[in-house]
């Protein structure tokens, strides 16, 4: 969408919207991971703990601790991604005047944004 007038060539900042989508997807991942601490492997860990109860193996506790740590690290990574995308989105203007800032035109075109994200 573009608006032409005395203000130049104002266009919607598609990049800003994409950052908002990243935030929403991260929130969905965190929600889907479960209530409480949101460890996505908690269910698997519980099943392993039940299965291992009869074995008497001393390796069980260490393995389950590693599994719990991995699940919590995953949550931390998703939270970090969401927070970074949220901060970047806040720094972006809603519209960009591509006449005054032609170097930012890529932020206003979905095709350019897609090509740029594939190149990274």
N, C-alpha and C positions, 0 to 999 in steps of 0.2 A: 504494500500500500504506500503510495506516495502522495504528498501534498505539495503543490507548487504555489509559490506566492512570493511576497516580499521577504519572507524568512529564509529563502533559499529552497532547497529540495529536501524537505523533511521526510524521513522514512522510518518505519517501525524497526526497532532494534531486535532482530530475530535471534541474535546471539543471547540477548538478555532473557528472552523467552525460553531458549534452550537451557540456560542455566537454571531457570525456574523448574523446568521439567526434570532436570537432574535431582534437584532438591525433593521433588514430589516422589520420584522413583526410589530415592534413598529412604525416604520416610516409609514408603510401602514395604521395602525390604525389611526395615527394622520392625514394622508392625507384623509382617508375616513370619518373622523369626520367633515370635511368641511374646507373651507377657513377661513382666519382671525384667530380669537382666537381658532378655532377648538372645540367649545363646542358641543358635540354630542347630547345634549338635546335642543339645540337652536330652532330647528324646532318644537318640541313638546311644548316648552315654548311659542312660537309665536301663536300656535293653541289655547293653553289654554288662553292666554291673549285675543285673539279675542273672544273666547267663553264667557269669564268672563266679557267682556266689558259691557254687558247689565245687569249684575247682581248687580253691585254697591257694591260688597262685599269688605270690608276693608282687608280681609284675603288674597286677591289676590296678593297684592304687596309683602307681606312677603313670600308667597308660591313661587312666581316666583323668588324672590331673593335667596331662598334656592335651587331651582332647578338650577339656574344659577351657584351658588357656587358648587353644586355637579358636574355639567358638567365640570367646570374648575378644580376641584380637580382631576377628572378622567384624564384630560389631563396632569396635573402635575405628577400623578402617572406613566403614560405611558412614559413621558419624563424622569422621574427618572430611570425607568427600562431600557430604552434605553441607557441612559448615563452610568449607572452602567455596563451593559453588554459590552458597547463599551470600557470602561476603563479596564475591566477584559480581553477582547479580546486583547487589546494592550499589556497587561502584559504576554500573552501566546506566547511561541515560535511556529513557523510554524511546526516544526518537533521536535519529542522527541526521544532521544536515550534510548530505553527501556532496553538496556543491561546495561547502566550506571545508569539509574534511573528506576528500575523495579516498584517502588511504583507509578509511573506515567503512567503505562501501560493502566490503565482504560481510560485515556484521548485519547488513540489511537484506541479504540475498540468501535464501535457503540453499540453493545449489552451491554457492561459494562456501557457505558454512559447512556443508556436507563434504565437499572436496577437501577443505582445510582439515577437518577432523579425521578424514581417512589418511591424510599425509603425515599425521603425527605418529 
